[in-house]
Amino acid sequence: MLNFFWVFLGGGLGSICRYGISKVMAANQFDFPFATLLANIISCLILGYLFGIALKSGLSDQAKLLWMTGFCGGFSTFSTFSLETFVLFESSQIGYALLNITGSLGICLLAIFIGIKISG
């Protein structure tokens, strides 16, 4: 039962951080969903770093649940990315929609790689 607590705590912290990014970036009226992209990139960077640490020196099960499953799961969001991409398609912003798909996937994969490399 304690495992659920760690995921809950981490997810709440991650969600608060994602919400904070969206509020800070809301002052700029972008046509492109930069707040979601930024949250996903940061989350991938953190997840890659933690994955690298877990592979090399190990992380406790509680730390994995708190940070990898909870925080990174709450901080990044595939559903928001999908909705924003759908809205771009619906508003005939095909270029932005395709950029969001390819850019998000490519940059987030690169962020995972960089996070692993940073971990040593």
C-alpha positions as CSV (number, residue, x, y, z in Angstrom):
1,M,0.0,0.0,0.0
2,L,2.9,2.3,0.6
3,N,3.9,2.0,-3.0
4,F,0.7,3.7,-4.0
5,F,1.6,6.6,-1.7
6,W,5.0,7.1,-3.5
7,V,3.3,7.1,-6.9
8,F,0.6,9.4,-5.6
9,L,3.1,11.9,-4.1
10,G,5.3,11.9,-7.2
11,G,2.4,12.3,-9.5
12,G,1.1,15.2,-7.6
13,L,4.4,16.9,-7.6
14,G,4.8,16.3,-11.3
15,S,1.3,17.6,-12.1
16,I,2.0,20.8,-10.1
17,C,5.2,21.4,-12.1
18,R,3.4,20.8,-15.4
19,Y,0.6,23.2,-14.4
20,G,3.3,25.8,-13.3
21,I,4.9,25.6,-16.8
22,S,1.6,26.0,-18.5
23,K,0.8,29.1,-16.3
24,V,4.2,30.7,-16.9
25,M,4.0,30.2,-20.6
26,A,0.3,31.3,-20.9
27,A,1.4,34.9,-20.9
28,N,2.7,34.2,-24.4
29,Q,0.0,33.5,-26.9
30,F,1.7,30.8,-29.0
31,D,0.0,29.0,-31.8
32,F,2.2,26.0,-31.0
33,P,1.8,24.0,-27.7
34,F,5.2,24.9,-26.3
35,A,4.3,24.3,-22.7
36,T,3.4,20.7,-23.2
37,L,6.5,20.2,-25.4
38,L,8.7,21.7,-22.7
39,A,7.1,19.6,-19.9
40,N,7.6,16.5,-22.0
41,I,11.2,17.3,-22.8
42,I,12.1,18.1,-19.2
43,S,10.3,14.9,-18.0
44,C,12.2,12.8,-20.6
45,L,15.5,14.3,-19.5
46,I,14.8,13.6,-15.9
47,L,13.5,10.1,-16.7
48,G,16.6,9.3,-18.8
49,Y,18.9,10.6,-16.0
50,L,17.1,8.5,-13.4
51,F,17.1,5.4,-15.7
52,G,20.9,5.8,-16.1
53,I,21.3,6.1,-12.4
54,A,19.1,3.0,-11.8
55,L,21.2,1.0,-14.3
56,K,24.6,2.0,-12.9
57,S,24.2,2.4,-9.1
58,G,20.6,1.5,-8.5
59,L,17.7,3.4,-7.0
60,S,15.5,2.1,-4.3
61,D,12.1,0.9,-5.3
62,Q,10.5,3.8,-3.4
63,A,12.7,6.3,-5.4
64,K,11.7,4.7,-8.7
65,L,8.0,4.8,-7.8
66,L,8.3,8.4,-6.5
67,W,10.4,10.0,-9.3
68,M,10.2,7.7,-12.3
69,T,6.6,6.5,-12.2
70,G,5.0,9.2,-10.2
71,F,6.8,12.5,-10.9
72,C,7.7,11.8,-14.5
73,G,4.3,10.3,-15.2
74,G,2.5,13.3,-13.7
75,F,4.8,15.8,-15.3
76,S,4.6,14.6,-18.9
77,T,1.4,14.0,-20.7
78,F,0.6,12.1,-23.8
79,S,-3.1,12.9,-23.6
80,T,-2.5,16.6,-23.7
81,F,0.0,16.3,-26.5
82,S,-2.6,14.2,-28.5
83,L,-5.4,16.7,-27.9
84,E,-3.3,19.7,-28.8
85,T,-2.1,17.9,-32.0
86,F,-5.8,17.1,-32.8
87,V,-6.8,20.7,-32.3
88,L,-3.9,21.8,-34.6
89,F,-5.2,19.5,-37.3
90,E,-8.8,20.6,-36.8
91,S,-7.8,24.3,-37.1
92,S,-6.0,23.5,-40.4
93,Q,-2.6,24.1,-38.9
94,I,-1.2,21.0,-40.5
95,G,2.4,22.1,-40.5
96,Y,2.3,22.8,-36.7
97,A,0.5,19.5,-36.1
98,L,3.2,17.6,-38.0
99,L,6.0,19.6,-36.4
100,N,4.5,18.8,-33.0
101,I,4.4,15.1,-33.7
102,T,7.9,14.8,-35.2
103,G,9.5,17.4,-33.0
104,S,8.1,16.0,-29.8
105,L,9.1,12.4,-30.6
106,G,12.6,13.4,-31.9
107,I,13.4,15.9,-29.1
108,C,12.0,13.7,-26.3
109,L,14.0,10.7,-27.5
110,L,17.1,12.9,-27.6
111,A,16.3,14.1,-24.1
112,I,16.1,10.5,-22.8
113,F,19.5,9.8,-24.4
114,I,21.0,13.0,-23.0
115,G,19.6,12.2,-19.5
116,I,21.2,8.7,-19.6
117,K,24.5,10.2,-20.7
118,I,24.4,12.9,-18.0
119,S,23.9,10.2,-15.3
120,G,27.4,9.0,-16.0
